[in-house]
């Protein structure tokens, strides 16, 4: 699924879309996007969903698809990446 940001009614369709096919991303501010309120947008879209499903959509699926080395990235993030 490609979207500027996911809305709650779209997140409710994640089983039909396929949880493993959803990746959230933010490349730069768009007029139709959530910047500078991306955190609030994510909270709204994913409110009440299981943590493991949220983790998959906001990073885990991308890590799997693109072959990211999560252990290495955790080390880098621990040095000062935003939370």
BELMO-V271547 format. One record per run of one state. SS is the DSSP state (H for helix, E for strand, - for the rest). FROM is the first residue (numbers start at 1). TO is the last residue. If there is no record, write none. Layout:
SS/FROM/TO
SS/FROM/TO
This chain:
-/1/7
H/8/11
-/12/13
H/14/17
-/18/18
H/19/21
-/22/37
H/38/46
-/47/50
H/51/66
-/67/69
H/70/78
-/79/83
